Amino acid sequence: MKADYLFDGYKMQREGVLICTQNGIIDTIAGEDQAGGDVEKYSGVLCPGFINCHCHLELSHLKDLIPEKQGLVNFVLSVVNIRHVSEESKQNAIHNAESEMLKNGIVAVGDICNTADSRFLKSAKRLNYYNLIEVLGWSPGQANSRFESAKKTASQFVESGTDEKYLSLNPHAPYSVSEELWNLMKPGFKGKTITIHNQESNAENEFFMDANGDLNRMYSLMKIDSSHFKAPGRRSLPYFLPKLKSASRILLVHNTYTNEEDLIEAGGFNNNLVFCFCPNANIYIENQLPDIPLFLKHKARIVLGTDSLASNHQLSILEEMKTIKKAFPKTPSSEMLLWATSNGAFALSLEENLGDFGKGKMPGIVLIENTKAGELTEASTSRRLI
Ligand SMILES: [Zn+2]
């Protein structure tokens, strides 16, 4: 098959016919003269299936329930106070969310799990998943019980057919994991993709600088004791990053309030460090985007995520790229496609089979329509061909 442009997972090609089997196993990218007569032709850009590096499928039933642009602390308080919903409507919402991702060309998901609610859906294996079991507990006295309960959630996934290779226990955020809990978790990081919500609000940086700011309001409203905390007097990222050093991939999510000083410090740290942007969720919650050109300047490895339907109107990697293009028009579409495909596969340790059109891989084949000279436009749409 052929389109106006072909993005192979790394770069945009003007020429080239993608040769694959009927079920999508890639053979090669050939010249038009070598491809034979029956080439299917499309208008737009062909690319490998998208990798969504950050989602919370289990929150899908919260779609359209949480007010927008209230800031992270009010968002968290809204999620905590939401009314109970039936198991059936939760499962339906999870199923519909997965179907939406499938339709939009997403082939793999880094999915945050606080519960095992999504395990039945995932056992059908319609998409590839890295199950990122989330652990949180700010009170040091809770460290053991929180850690044990996360291990129980993990074993529920394994019992339902999840491959342990694609499952890990992850700290939720630097402000929600006590030192005691970090210490229980650290030995499990080795060889895994480990993720953490990073600098999603400025309150997080303030909290680590001098134990002040909006996170204190959150803890007092939630009646969580924070008296054990002694601020390290540094911004959040340089404080917690060394704790993750044994992970095989470190996936930092949001990075909305990450600055140049943070990036310089992180740059010398580890080339398995990956920054995940979820721009539509950032607009929904904080109405603030990360300084994406700054990350490009520092040659950071970038990936994309949708976050959950609690903080997004859709689960579409293309819509995330369109939002970035609108806010930072100079960002080349080929750069964003790299984030959405091969970089994403690397972050989730799925590069053996996904993320690029390498021979023998089965990455899914996506068509992006309504593009202009290989660049995304506001009218662009994506769909899975195979
Ligand atoms: Zn999240």
Residues whose N, C-alpha, C, O or C-beta is under 5 A from the ligand:
A	BS01	ZN	none
